[in-house]
Amino acid sequence: IVENGIHKGQSTWLLRQASPGAKIFSFDPKATIIQYWDPEVEYYVGDASFSKPGYNVKPFIDFAEVNWDVLIPNKGRALILFDDHQNHFKRLQQMRSFGFKVAMFDDNWPELQGDNYSLKQICDETGGKALHEPSFADTRVLVCDNFHMSDQFITNAEHRANRALMLSAVKTYFEGPPPLFHPKHLEFTKFGHKPRKDPTPFPLVLPKPSNRLLRYFAENLIPKPIVTTPQEFDYVGLGAGPAGLTQEDFGGHGCPCYVELW
């Protein structure tokens, strides 16, 4: 299993519960915020100065730069969890080029939401146009990447070309509900946002809708979560999970999808 994005270690713990005997490789540029550490995981976190006595820790390297032929020769038996807030289309192309077949993508945001260009957004041929006000004439698609550090606009034609490539590469695409309750960030949108590097004299700013419309997006475009109350959280055993991780921490995993490539 490749865990690309660790945060506090919630998904590390969940993956270990699901597959106790799996070899897990975990990647994250930030090492200091990790709370749950697995002694069997091979970590690629932080810089060369970081160390964690008793754990297998190496400096972070981006998914695209890893020598996967050495690390995982049999990629047909590998599962990737992308939880790194990067452009999903970019990651889909990278995993395909390396020979991986199966992945789960967290942060699979609905149209006009979130901080990364998601597979769900790519599935929408209009690029979110259907959710704009009728008077909003600009048809460019906002592609968010790398925590808003590498955002850009593309034409609707480029967006449709991305969609066509995705559909040709993907054998199975399945959207699951968020594991837990709706986290607050489900109403985190791109409205009112503009890319930092937009070269146009008057950068496009997506008009922000009413709070009522934002609530509609969150309640109707995202499936209801599996676990909704603290009692259910404890009942399924998450309350007895890694020390220091709360229901709110686990609730940060929203809008997941499963992808299998041809």
N, C-alpha and C positions, 0 to 999 in steps of 0.2 A: 504494500500500500504506500502511495505517495501522498503525504499530507502537505499541500502547498498553501501555507498560511496557518499559523498555530494560535496566535493571539494569547489567551490565558491558558490554553491547553484543554479546552472543553472537548473539541473534536478528537484530540488524541485519546482522551479517556473513553469517549463513545466508540471510537474505532477499535480500541483494545477490548471493550466489552463485547463488541460484535464479532471480533475475530481474534481470540486469545493467542493463537499460534502464528499469526501473520508477522512477517518482517515489515516494519514500518520505517519509512524515511520521512523526516519532518523538516520543513524549510520555512524560515521566517527571518527577515532582516533584523527584527527586534527580539532580543533574548531576555531583556530585563523584566518584561511584563508577564512572562510565562510563570504560572503558578503550579500547574500540575506537570510533573516530569515523569516520564516512563523509563525505567532503567533498561528496557530492552530496545528502545527506539534509537535509531541513528540520526542524530540531530545535525542540521546545518543552519546555525543561527548566529546572529551577531557578527562582530568582526573578529580578527585574529587575536585580539586582546581578551576576549571573553572565554571563561572556562567555568565548568560546573563539575567539581570533584565527584567521582563516582558515576559519571554519565559520559556517553560517547558523543562528544560535541566537536564539530568542525565549523570553520567559518562559513557564513551564508554564501550561497551562490544561486543566481536566478535560475528558474526552471529551464529557460531557453539555453543556458550555458552549461548545463550538466552533461557529462559524458554518460548517457543512459545505456549505451551498449555495454559499458563496464559495470555500471551499478545494477542494472536490471536487464540481463540478457534476454530473459523470457518475458517479453512485454505483454504477450497474450494472456498471462495469468496475473496481470497487475491491475489495480484500481487506483485512480487518481482522485483526490478531493481537492478541487480548486476553491480556496476561500481566501483569495489574496486581493480582491477588489481591482483586478486587472480586466482589461478588455477581453470578454469571453471569446470573441471571434479570433483574436490573436492567439489565445491559449488553445483554442480548438485546432487552429492550423499548426501550432507547434507540436501538440501531442500527436497529431496525424503524421507529421513529418518524421517523428521519432519512432513511430510504429505502435503507439499505444492505441487500444481499442475501446476502453471503458473508463468513464469518468463521471463524477458527480460535481456539479457546480452549485456552490452557495451564492447568495447575492444575485439570484436570477430575477432581477428587478422587473416589475411591470413597466409599460411605456411611460416615459418622462419621469421616472423615479430613479433614485439611487445615484451611486458615484462610479458606476462602470457600465459599459455597453454590454448588455446581457443577451443571452440566447433568446429569451422571451421577447425582448425588444426587436431582435433580428427577425423573429417570426412574423412580426407585424409589418406587412408590406408597405404601409403608409408611413412608417417611421414615427408613429405617434400623432400623425396629422388628424386622425379622427377625434382626438381628445383636445385639439386646439379650438379656440373660438373660431366660428366661420369667417370672421373678418381678418383673421391672422393669415397673411398671404405667403409668408416665407416658408418654403417646403424643405429647407435644409434640415439634416438630421444631426443632432448633437451626440457625438461619440465621446463618452467619458472614459478615462483611463487613469490608472495609477493614482488613486485618491485625488482626482481633479488636477494632478500635476501635468498631465499630457492630453488635455481635452482638445478636441477639434471638431469643426463642422465638416460634413461630407454632403454631397448632393443626394437627392433621393434615388437617382440612378445608381450611384455607388452603393447605397444602402441595399437596393434591390439585388445588385450583383453579389453582395455579401450573403444575402438571404438565399440566392440560388446556389451558391457554393456550399453553404451549410446544408441545405436540403439534399444536395447530391452526395455529401460526405456522411450524413447521419443515417444510420439504419433504424435506431430506436431513440425517441425523445419522450421522456415521461416527466411531468411536473408533479411533485408531491406537495402536500401541505407543509407549512412550517412545523417543526417538531413541537414547539411550545406555543405559548400565548403570543399575540401580536406584539412585537416589541415597538417601542416608540418610533424607531427609525423607519417604520413602514410608511410614515408620512414625510419622510425626507425626500424631497423632490428636486428636479433640475429647474423648476420654475424660478424665474428671477436670477438665473445663473448665466454667466457667459464664460467661455474659455479664456484662460489667462493669456493665450498666445494668438487670439483671433486678430489677423492683420487688417481687417476691414476698418475704415474710419469710424463707423458706427456699429460696433459689434452687436449682433443679435442678442437680445435678452428675452427669454421665453416669458410671456406674461403669466403672472401668478394667478391661479384661479381662487375662488372663494374657499374658505375652510370647509364649507359644506361639500364642495366638489372634491376636495382632498380626502375627506372622510369616505366619500363614495368610492374613490379609487382604492383606498385601503380595505374597505369592507367587501367590495364586489370583484376586484381584480385579483385578489389573493385568496386562496382556499383557507378555510377555517383551520386553526392549528389543532394538532393531535391532543396536546396537553394544555388545559386552559386554567386550572386552579392549582393552588399550593398543595391541596390534598392529592390531586392526581399526580403532581410532581413527585411527592413522597411515595405514593403507591407504586409507581413504576420503577422505583429504586434510585432515581436521580438524586434524591435528597441525601442518600448515603454515598454519593460519589466523591470526587476529589475535594479535599478540604479547601475551604475558602471560595468555592465557586457557587454562585447563587442561581436561583431560577431566572433572574434577569440576565445573568451571563449566558446561560444556555439559550435564552430567548433571542439572543442576537443572531442565531442561525435561522434566517428566513428565506422563503422562496427557493427551495432547493429543486434541482432537476437532475435526472439521470440520462446519460447519453452513451450510446453504443455506436461505433463507427463501422462502416463496411470493411 
